[in-house]
Amino acid sequence: MGKRRRRVLVLIDGPADPVDISLAVLFSGANRSQLTLGGAFRAGFSTVFNFWADTTARS
């Protein structure tokens, strides 16, 4: 099965810098759950736990 193409429509209301537009497009495909405080904590905990489990399994 091939990758599904995603389309994003960015509407700008007022003046915007090119950086604002590029960030809007960049974060439109991001997993926004990790951008919250709880999500960042869960992602960090998961990373540390997976690293620990990986190093333990290799020993």
PDB file of N, CA, C, O and CB in Angstrom:
ATOM      1  N   MET A   1       0.848  -1.170   0.000  1.00  0.00           N
ATOM      2  CA  MET A   1       0.000   0.000   0.000  1.00  0.00           C
ATOM      3  C   MET A   1       0.896   1.236   0.000  1.00  0.00           C
ATOM      4  O   MET A   1       1.830   1.325   0.796  1.00  0.00           O
ATOM      5  CB  MET A   1      -0.966  -0.003   1.222  1.00  0.00           C
ATOM      6  N   GLY A   2       0.622   2.164  -0.868  1.00  0.00           N
ATOM      7  CA  GLY A   2       1.439   3.362  -0.989  1.00  0.00           C
ATOM      8  C   GLY A   2       1.131   4.389   0.081  1.00  0.00           C
ATOM      9  O   GLY A   2       0.125   4.303   0.786  1.00  0.00           O
ATOM     10  N   LYS A   3       2.010   5.352   0.185  1.00  0.00           N
ATOM     11  CA  LYS A   3       1.800   6.431   1.137  1.00  0.00           C
ATOM     12  C   LYS A   3       0.628   7.297   0.688  1.00  0.00           C
ATOM     13  O   LYS A   3       0.439   7.545  -0.503  1.00  0.00           O
ATOM     14  CB  LYS A   3       3.079   7.281   1.291  1.00  0.00           C
ATOM     15  N   ARG A   4      -0.138   7.742   1.644  1.00  0.00           N
ATOM     16  CA  ARG A   4      -1.250   8.622   1.340  1.00  0.00           C
ATOM     17  C   ARG A   4      -0.759  10.064   1.338  1.00  0.00           C
ATOM     18  O   ARG A   4      -0.114  10.509   2.288  1.00  0.00           O
ATOM     19  CB  ARG A   4      -2.401   8.430   2.355  1.00  0.00           C
ATOM     20  N   ARG A   5      -1.059  10.774   0.294  1.00  0.00           N
ATOM     21  CA  ARG A   5      -0.657  12.184   0.227  1.00  0.00           C
ATOM     22  C   ARG A   5      -1.567  13.021   1.092  1.00  0.00           C
ATOM     23  O   ARG A   5      -2.786  12.846   1.092  1.00  0.00           O
ATOM     24  CB  ARG A   5      -0.680  12.699  -1.224  1.00  0.00           C
ATOM     25  N   ARG A   6      -0.975  13.910   1.812  1.00  0.00           N
ATOM     26  CA  ARG A   6      -1.743  14.816   2.664  1.00  0.00           C
ATOM     27  C   ARG A   6      -1.690  16.205   2.081  1.00  0.00           C
ATOM     28  O   ARG A   6      -0.675  16.630   1.529  1.00  0.00           O
ATOM     29  CB  ARG A   6      -1.210  14.814   4.114  1.00  0.00           C
ATOM     30  N   ARG A   7      -2.771  16.888   2.209  1.00  0.00           N
ATOM     31  CA  ARG A   7      -2.828  18.275   1.758  1.00  0.00           C
ATOM     32  C   ARG A   7      -3.111  19.168   2.949  1.00  0.00           C
ATOM     33  O   ARG A   7      -3.889  18.824   3.839  1.00  0.00           O
ATOM     34  CB  ARG A   7      -3.905  18.466   0.658  1.00  0.00           C
ATOM     35  N   VAL A   8      -2.473  20.306   2.947  1.00  0.00           N
ATOM     36  CA  VAL A   8      -2.660  21.274   4.025  1.00  0.00           C
ATOM     37  C   VAL A   8      -3.002  22.605   3.392  1.00  0.00           C
ATOM     38  O   VAL A   8      -2.344  23.062   2.458  1.00  0.00           O
ATOM     39  CB  VAL A   8      -1.389  21.387   4.931  1.00  0.00           C
ATOM     40  N   LEU A   9      -4.041  23.213   3.920  1.00  0.00           N
ATOM     41  CA  LEU A   9      -4.430  24.543   3.470  1.00  0.00           C
ATOM     42  C   LEU A   9      -4.107  25.515   4.600  1.00  0.00           C
ATOM     43  O   LEU A   9      -4.632  25.388   5.706  1.00  0.00           O
ATOM     44  CB  LEU A   9      -5.956  24.602   3.075  1.00  0.00           C
ATOM     45  N   VAL A  10      -3.249  26.478   4.317  1.00  0.00           N
ATOM     46  CA  VAL A  10      -2.856  27.471   5.319  1.00  0.00           C
ATOM     47  C   VAL A  10      -3.493  28.798   4.936  1.00  0.00           C
ATOM     48  O   VAL A  10      -3.208  29.354   3.876  1.00  0.00           O
ATOM     49  CB  VAL A  10      -1.292  27.601   5.424  1.00  0.00           C
ATOM     50  N   LEU A  11      -4.355  29.295   5.810  1.00  0.00           N
ATOM     51  CA  LEU A  11      -4.992  30.590   5.605  1.00  0.00           C
ATOM     52  C   LEU A  11      -4.325  31.605   6.517  1.00  0.00           C
ATOM     53  O   LEU A  11      -4.130  31.355   7.706  1.00  0.00           O
ATOM     54  CB  LEU A  11      -6.523  30.516   5.877  1.00  0.00           C
ATOM     55  N   ILE A  12      -3.983  32.740   5.956  1.00  0.00           N
ATOM     56  CA  ILE A  12      -3.287  33.780   6.717  1.00  0.00           C
ATOM     57  C   ILE A  12      -4.210  34.976   6.840  1.00  0.00           C
ATOM     58  O   ILE A  12      -4.680  35.527   5.844  1.00  0.00           O
ATOM     59  CB  ILE A  12      -1.937  34.182   6.039  1.00  0.00           C
ATOM     60  N   ASP A  13      -4.457  35.364   8.070  1.00  0.00           N
ATOM     61  CA  ASP A  13      -5.310  36.516   8.343  1.00  0.00           C
ATOM     62  C   ASP A  13      -4.427  37.627   8.883  1.00  0.00           C
ATOM     63  O   ASP A  13      -4.133  37.663  10.078  1.00  0.00           O
ATOM     64  CB  ASP A  13      -6.459  36.160   9.351  1.00  0.00           C
ATOM     65  N   GLY A  14      -4.008  38.520   8.025  1.00  0.00           N
ATOM     66  CA  GLY A  14      -3.143  39.623   8.430  1.00  0.00           C
ATOM     67  C   GLY A  14      -1.717  39.398   7.970  1.00  0.00           C
ATOM     68  O   GLY A  14      -1.426  38.434   7.262  1.00  0.00           O
ATOM     69  N   PRO A  15      -0.827  40.294   8.375  1.00  0.00           N
ATOM     70  CA  PRO A  15       0.571  40.183   7.935  1.00  0.00           C
ATOM     71  C   PRO A  15       1.259  38.992   8.586  1.00  0.00           C
ATOM     72  O   PRO A  15       1.047  38.699   9.762  1.00  0.00           O
ATOM     73  CB  PRO A  15       1.341  41.471   8.258  1.00  0.00           C
ATOM     74  N   ALA A  16       2.087  38.314   7.800  1.00  0.00           N
ATOM     75  CA  ALA A  16       2.823  37.159   8.317  1.00  0.00           C
ATOM     76  C   ALA A  16       4.205  37.139   7.693  1.00  0.00           C
ATOM     77  O   ALA A  16       4.378  37.431   6.510  1.00  0.00           O
ATOM     78  CB  ALA A  16       2.068  35.829   8.027  1.00  0.00           C
ATOM     79  N   ASP A  17       5.181  36.790   8.512  1.00  0.00           N
ATOM     80  CA  ASP A  17       6.541  36.622   8.021  1.00  0.00           C
ATOM     81  C   ASP A  17       6.677  35.243   7.383  1.00  0.00           C
ATOM     82  O   ASP A  17       5.905  34.337   7.694  1.00  0.00           O
ATOM     83  CB  ASP A  17       7.573  36.806   9.168  1.00  0.00           C
ATOM     84  N   PRO A  18       7.647  35.081   6.498  1.00  0.00           N
ATOM     85  CA  PRO A  18       7.872  33.746   5.926  1.00  0.00           C
ATOM     86  C   PRO A  18       8.161  32.681   6.986  1.00  0.00           C
ATOM     87  O   PRO A  18       7.837  31.508   6.803  1.00  0.00           O
ATOM     88  CB  PRO A  18       9.025  33.798   4.942  1.00  0.00           C
ATOM     89  N   VAL A  19       8.773  33.102   8.093  1.00  0.00           N
ATOM     90  CA  VAL A  19       9.060  32.150   9.173  1.00  0.00           C
ATOM     91  C   VAL A  19       7.758  31.645   9.788  1.00  0.00           C
ATOM     92  O   VAL A  19       7.644  30.462  10.108  1.00  0.00           O
ATOM     93  CB  VAL A  19       9.950  32.805  10.261  1.00  0.00           C
ATOM     94  N   ASP A  20       6.781  32.525   9.954  1.00  0.00           N
ATOM     95  CA  ASP A  20       5.489  32.117  10.506  1.00  0.00           C
ATOM     96  C   ASP A  20       4.818  31.081   9.615  1.00  0.00           C
ATOM     97  O   ASP A  20       4.255  30.103  10.105  1.00  0.00           O
ATOM     98  CB  ASP A  20       4.573  33.331  10.682  1.00  0.00           C
ATOM     99  N   ILE A  21       4.879  31.296   8.325  1.00  0.00           N
ATOM    100  CA  ILE A  21       4.245  30.375   7.378  1.00  0.00           C
ATOM    101  C   ILE A  21       4.963  29.029   7.390  1.00  0.00           C
ATOM    102  O   ILE A  21       4.320  27.979   7.381  1.00  0.00           O
ATOM    103  CB  ILE A  21       4.246  30.971   5.951  1.00  0.00           C
ATOM    104  N   SER A  22       6.290  29.059   7.410  1.00  0.00           N
ATOM    105  CA  SER A  22       7.033  27.790   7.409  1.00  0.00           C
ATOM    106  C   SER A  22       6.795  27.011   8.697  1.00  0.00           C
ATOM    107  O   SER A  22       6.712  25.784   8.654  1.00  0.00           O
ATOM    108  CB  SER A  22       8.536  28.048   7.226  1.00  0.00           C
ATOM    109  N   LEU A  23       6.682  27.681   9.836  1.00  0.00           N
ATOM    110  CA  LEU A  23       6.386  26.983  11.086  1.00  0.00           C
ATOM    111  C   LEU A  23       4.985  26.390  11.078  1.00  0.00           C
ATOM    112  O   LEU A  23       4.776  25.284  11.577  1.00  0.00           O
ATOM    113  CB  LEU A  23       6.540  27.930  12.267  1.00  0.00           C
ATOM    114  N   ALA A  24       4.032  27.110  10.519  1.00  0.00           N
ATOM    115  CA  ALA A  24       2.663  26.587  10.430  1.00  0.00           C
ATOM    116  C   ALA A  24       2.622  25.326   9.577  1.00  0.00           C
ATOM    117  O   ALA A  24       1.942  24.361   9.925  1.00  0.00           O
ATOM    118  CB  ALA A  24       1.713  27.650   9.848  1.00  0.00           C
ATOM    119  N   VAL A  25       3.341  25.331   8.472  1.00  0.00           N
ATOM    120  CA  VAL A  25       3.365  24.149   7.606  1.00  0.00           C
ATOM    121  C   VAL A  25       4.131  23.011   8.267  1.00  0.00           C
ATOM    122  O   VAL A  25       3.736  21.850   8.157  1.00  0.00           O
ATOM    123  CB  VAL A  25       3.995  24.489   6.245  1.00  0.00           C
ATOM    124  N   LEU A  26       5.218  23.334   8.950  1.00  0.00           N
ATOM    125  CA  LEU A  26       6.019  22.308   9.616  1.00  0.00           C
ATOM    126  C   LEU A  26       5.219  21.609  10.707  1.00  0.00           C
ATOM    127  O   LEU A  26       5.219  20.381  10.784  1.00  0.00           O
ATOM    128  CB  LEU A  26       7.286  22.923  10.209  1.00  0.00           C
ATOM    129  N   PHE A  27       4.536  22.381  11.553  1.00  0.00           N
ATOM    130  CA  PHE A  27       3.799  21.797  12.668  1.00  0.00           C
ATOM    131  C   PHE A  27       2.460  21.211  12.256  1.00  0.00           C
ATOM    132  O   PHE A  27       1.807  20.555  13.067  1.00  0.00           O
ATOM    133  CB  PHE A  27       3.583  22.829  13.730  1.00  0.00           C
ATOM    134  N   SER A  28       2.035  21.426  11.027  1.00  0.00           N
ATOM    135  CA  SER A  28       0.779  20.818  10.600  1.00  0.00           C
ATOM    136  C   SER A  28       0.922  19.304  10.499  1.00  0.00           C
ATOM    137  O   SER A  28      -0.068  18.586  10.638  1.00  0.00           O
ATOM    138  CB  SER A  28       0.329  21.401   9.253  1.00  0.00           C
ATOM    139  N   GLY A  29       2.120  18.809  10.263  1.00  0.00           N
ATOM    140  CA  GLY A  29       2.339  17.373  10.189  1.00  0.00           C
ATOM    141  C   GLY A  29       2.947  16.795  11.449  1.00  0.00           C
ATOM    142  O   GLY A  29       3.250  15.603  11.498  1.00  0.00           O
ATOM    143  N   ALA A  30       3.132  17.622  12.475  1.00  0.00           N
ATOM    144  CA  ALA A  30       3.779  17.157  13.705  1.00  0.00           C
ATOM    145  C   ALA A  30       2.770  16.483  14.623  1.00  0.00           C
ATOM    146  O   ALA A  30       1.571  16.755  14.559  1.00  0.00           O
ATOM    147  CB  ALA A  30       4.458  18.328  14.435  1.00  0.00           C
ATOM    148  N   ASN A  31       3.273  15.607  15.469  1.00  0.00           N
ATOM    149  CA  ASN A  31       2.455  14.993  16.497  1.00  0.00           C
ATOM    150  C   ASN A  31       2.301  16.020  17.620  1.00  0.00           C
ATOM    151  O   ASN A  31       3.193  16.172  18.456  1.00  0.00           O
ATOM    152  CB  ASN A  31       3.089  13.646  17.018  1.00  0.00           C
ATOM    153  N   ARG A  32       1.180  16.713  17.635  1.00  0.00           N
ATOM    154  CA  ARG A  32       1.004  17.825  18.570  1.00  0.00           C
ATOM    155  C   ARG A  32       0.818  17.364  20.015  1.00  0.00           C
ATOM    156  O   ARG A  32       0.919  18.179  20.932  1.00  0.00           O
ATOM    157  CB  ARG A  32      -0.184  18.659  18.153  1.00  0.00           C
ATOM    158  N   SER A  33       0.551  16.083  20.236  1.00  0.00           N
ATOM    159  CA  SER A  33       0.387  15.615  21.613  1.00  0.00           C
ATOM    160  C   SER A  33       1.687  15.727  22.396  1.00  0.00           C
ATOM    161  O   SER A  33       1.666  15.859  23.620  1.00  0.00           O
ATOM    162  CB  SER A  33      -0.107  14.170  21.627  1.00  0.00           C
ATOM    163  N   GLN A  34       2.825  15.674  21.695  1.00  0.00           N
ATOM    164  CA  GLN A  34       4.109  15.783  22.378  1.00  0.00           C
ATOM    165  C   GLN A  34       4.514  17.232  22.612  1.00  0.00           C
ATOM    166  O   GLN A  34       5.537  17.490  23.245  1.00  0.00           O
ATOM    167  CB  GLN A  34       5.180  15.077  21.581  1.00  0.00           C
ATOM    168  N   LEU A  35       3.733  18.173  22.115  1.00  0.00           N
ATOM    169  CA  LEU A  35       4.061  19.581  22.314  1.00  0.00           C
ATOM    170  C   LEU A  35       3.462  20.128  23.599  1.00  0.00           C
ATOM    171  O   LEU A  35       3.769  21.258  23.979  1.00  0.00           O
ATOM    172  CB  LEU A  35       3.581  20.399  21.138  1.00  0.00           C
ATOM    173  N   THR A  36       2.616  19.361  24.279  1.00  0.00           N
ATOM    174  CA  THR A  36       2.079  19.781  25.564  1.00  0.00           C
ATOM    175  C   THR A  36       3.041  19.341  26.662  1.00  0.00           C
ATOM    176  O   THR A  36       3.937  18.535  26.415  1.00  0.00           O
ATOM    177  CB  THR A  36       0.656  19.194  25.797  1.00  0.00           C
ATOM    178  N   LEU A  37       2.863  19.856  27.854  1.00  0.00           N
ATOM    179  CA  LEU A  37       3.753  19.505  28.965  1.00  0.00           C
ATOM    180  C   LEU A  37       3.637  18.025  29.311  1.00  0.00           C
ATOM    181  O   LEU A  37       4.648  17.351  29.507  1.00  0.00           O
ATOM    182  CB  LEU A  37       3.435  20.360  30.201  1.00  0.00           C
ATOM    183  N   GLY A  38       2.418  17.520  29.386  1.00  0.00           N
ATOM    184  CA  GLY A  38       2.223  16.098  29.689  1.00  0.00           C
ATOM    185  C   GLY A  38       2.764  15.210  28.583  1.00  0.00           C
ATOM    186  O   GLY A  38       3.371  14.173  28.852  1.00  0.00           O
ATOM    187  N   GLY A  39       2.546  15.614  27.346  1.00  0.00           N
ATOM    188  CA  GLY A  39       3.048  14.835  26.214  1.00  0.00           C
ATOM    189  C   GLY A  39       4.561  14.830  26.166  1.00  0.00           C
ATOM    190  O   GLY A  39       5.171  13.809  25.850  1.00  0.00           O
ATOM    191  N   ALA A  40       5.172  15.961  26.477  1.00  0.00           N
ATOM    192  CA  ALA A  40       6.638  16.032  26.500  1.00  0.00           C
ATOM    193  C   ALA A  40       7.192  15.141  27.607  1.00  0.00           C
ATOM    194  O   ALA A  40       8.222  14.492  27.426  1.00  0.00           O
ATOM    195  CB  ALA A  40       7.113  17.492  26.697  1.00  0.00           C
ATOM    196  N   PHE A  41       6.514  15.108  28.750  1.00  0.00           N
ATOM    197  CA  PHE A  41       6.953  14.246  29.847  1.00  0.00           C
ATOM    198  C   PHE A  41       6.848  12.780  29.443  1.00  0.00           C
ATOM    199  O   PHE A  41       7.776  12.003  29.667  1.00  0.00           O
ATOM    200  CB  PHE A  41       6.120  14.513  31.116  1.00  0.00           C
ATOM    201  N   ARG A  42       5.711  12.401  28.844  1.00  0.00           N
ATOM    202  CA  ARG A  42       5.540  11.010  28.414  1.00  0.00           C
ATOM    203  C   ARG A  42       6.566  10.623  27.353  1.00  0.00           C
ATOM    204  O   ARG A  42       7.110   9.520  27.389  1.00  0.00           O
ATOM    205  CB  ARG A  42       4.125  10.791  27.873  1.00  0.00           C
ATOM    206  N   ALA A  43       6.834  11.527  26.408  1.00  0.00           N
ATOM    207  CA  ALA A  43       7.813  11.231  25.355  1.00  0.00           C
ATOM    208  C   ALA A  43       9.214  11.095  25.941  1.00  0.00           C
ATOM    209  O   ALA A  43       9.964  10.201  25.549  1.00  0.00           O
ATOM    210  CB  ALA A  43       7.796  12.331  24.277  1.00  0.00           C
ATOM    211  N   GLY A  44       9.571  11.969  26.874  1.00  0.00           N
ATOM    212  CA  GLY A  44      10.888  11.882  27.515  1.00  0.00           C
ATOM    213  C   GLY A  44      11.031  10.622  28.342  1.00  0.00           C
ATOM    214  O   GLY A  44      12.067   9.958  28.296  1.00  0.00           O
ATOM    215  N   PHE A  45       9.993  10.289  29.103  1.00  0.00           N
ATOM    216  CA  PHE A  45      10.019   9.068  29.908  1.00  0.00           C
ATOM    217  C   PHE A  45      10.128   7.844  29.009  1.00  0.00           C
ATOM    218  O   PHE A  45      10.883   6.919  29.308  1.00  0.00           O
ATOM    219  CB  PHE A  45       8.761   8.971  30.793  1.00  0.00           C
ATOM    220  N   SER A  46       9.389   7.831  27.922  1.00  0.00           N
ATOM    221  CA  SER A  46       9.436   6.708  26.980  1.00  0.00           C
ATOM    222  C   SER A  46      10.827   6.570  26.367  1.00  0.00           C
ATOM    223  O   SER A  46      11.331   5.458  26.213  1.00  0.00           O
ATOM    224  CB  SER A  46       8.386   6.889  25.870  1.00  0.00           C
ATOM    225  N   THR A  47      11.450   7.697  26.018  1.00  0.00           N
ATOM    226  CA  THR A  47      12.791   7.663  25.428  1.00  0.00           C
ATOM    227  C   THR A  47      13.805   7.095  26.411  1.00  0.00           C
ATOM    228  O   THR A  47      14.625   6.253  26.045  1.00  0.00           O
ATOM    229  CB  THR A  47      13.219   9.068  24.985  1.00  0.00           C
ATOM    230  N   VAL A  48      13.752   7.553  27.656  1.00  0.00           N
ATOM    231  CA  VAL A  48      14.684   7.062  28.679  1.00  0.00           C
ATOM    232  C   VAL A  48      14.443   5.582  28.949  1.00  0.00           C
ATOM    233  O   VAL A  48      15.395   4.808  29.050  1.00  0.00           O
ATOM    234  CB  VAL A  48      14.539   7.873  29.987  1.00  0.00           C
ATOM    235  N   PHE A  49      13.175   5.181  29.068  1.00  0.00           N
ATOM    236  CA  PHE A  49      12.865   3.779  29.338  1.00  0.00           C
ATOM    237  C   PHE A  49      13.314   2.889  28.180  1.00  0.00           C
ATOM    238  O   PHE A  49      13.890   1.825  28.407  1.00  0.00           O
ATOM    239  CB  PHE A  49      11.359   3.602  29.591  1.00  0.00           C
ATOM    240  N   ASN A  50      13.058   3.309  26.951  1.00  0.00           N
ATOM    241  CA  ASN A  50      13.468   2.510  25.789  1.00  0.00           C
ATOM    242  C   ASN A  50      14.992   2.410  25.703  1.00  0.00           C
ATOM    243  O   ASN A  50      15.525   1.356  25.354  1.00  0.00           O
ATOM    244  CB  ASN A  50      12.905   3.120  24.489  1.00  0.00           C
ATOM    245  N   PHE A  51      15.691   3.500  26.019  1.00  0.00           N
ATOM    246  CA  PHE A  51      17.157   3.467  26.025  1.00  0.00           C
ATOM    247  C   PHE A  51      17.667   2.503  27.085  1.00  0.00           C
ATOM    248  O   PHE A  51      18.585   1.722  26.834  1.00  0.00           O
ATOM    249  CB  PHE A  51      17.730   4.872  26.269  1.00  0.00           C
ATOM    250  N   TRP A  52      17.064   2.561  28.282  1.00  0.00           N
ATOM    251  CA  TRP A  52      17.469   1.674  29.357  1.00  0.00           C
ATOM    252  C   TRP A  52      17.192   0.213  28.995  1.00  0.00           C
ATOM    253  O   TRP A  52      18.031  -0.655  29.239  1.00  0.00           O
ATOM    254  CB  TRP A  52      16.747   2.050  30.651  1.00  0.00           C
ATOM    255  N   ALA A  53      16.023  -0.064  28.418  1.00  0.00           N
ATOM    256  CA  ALA A  53      15.664  -1.427  28.045  1.00  0.00           C
ATOM    257  C   ALA A  53      16.587  -1.938  26.951  1.00  0.00           C
ATOM    258  O   ALA A  53      16.955  -3.113  26.947  1.00  0.00           O
ATOM    259  CB  ALA A  53      14.202  -1.496  27.585  1.00  0.00           C
ATOM    260  N   ASP A  54      16.962  -1.067  26.024  1.00  0.00           N
ATOM    261  CA  ASP A  54      17.852  -1.473  24.941  1.00  0.00           C
ATOM    262  C   ASP A  54      19.244  -1.800  25.446  1.00  0.00           C
ATOM    263  O   ASP A  54      19.840  -2.795  25.034  1.00  0.00           O
ATOM    264  CB  ASP A  54      17.930  -0.387  23.894  1.00  0.00           C
ATOM    265  N   THR A  55      19.768  -0.960  26.345  1.00  0.00           N
ATOM    266  CA  THR A  55      21.121  -1.214  26.879  1.00  0.00           C
ATOM    267  C   THR A  55      21.124  -2.424  27.793  1.00  0.00           C
ATOM    268  O   THR A  55      22.122  -3.142  27.855  1.00  0.00           O
ATOM    269  CB  THR A  55      21.647   0.016  27.643  1.00  0.00           C
ATOM    270  N   THR A  56      20.036  -2.668  28.501  1.00  0.00           N
ATOM    271  CA  THR A  56      19.942  -3.843  29.370  1.00  0.00           C
ATOM    272  C   THR A  56      19.884  -5.120  28.531  1.00  0.00           C
ATOM    273  O   THR A  56      20.485  -6.132  28.892  1.00  0.00           O
ATOM    274  CB  THR A  56      18.699  -3.745  30.289  1.00  0.00           C
ATOM    275  N   ALA A  57      19.166  -5.072  27.420  1.00  0.00           N
ATOM    276  CA  ALA A  57      19.018  -6.252  26.565  1.00  0.00           C
ATOM    277  C   ALA A  57      20.341  -6.589  25.875  1.00  0.00           C
ATOM    278  O   ALA A  57      20.601  -7.756  25.580  1.00  0.00           O
ATOM    279  CB  ALA A  57      17.913  -6.022  25.513  1.00  0.00           C
ATOM    280  N   ARG A  58      21.159  -5.607  25.620  1.00  0.00           N
ATOM    281  CA  ARG A  58      22.439  -5.854  24.939  1.00  0.00           C
ATOM    282  C   ARG A  58      23.509  -6.386  25.874  1.00  0.00           C
ATOM    283  O   ARG A  58      24.511  -6.938  25.419  1.00  0.00           O
ATOM    284  CB  ARG A  58      22.934  -4.584  24.290  1.00  0.00           C
ATOM    285  N   SER A  59      23.309  -6.228  27.174  1.00  0.00           N
ATOM    286  CA  SER A  59      24.319  -6.673  28.166  1.00  0.00           C
ATOM    287  C   SER A  59      24.292  -8.170  28.359  1.00  0.00           C
ATOM    288  O   SER A  59      25.069  -8.705  29.150  1.00  0.00           O
ATOM    289  CB  SER A  59      24.093  -5.987  29.513  1.00  0.00           C
TER     290      SER A  59
END
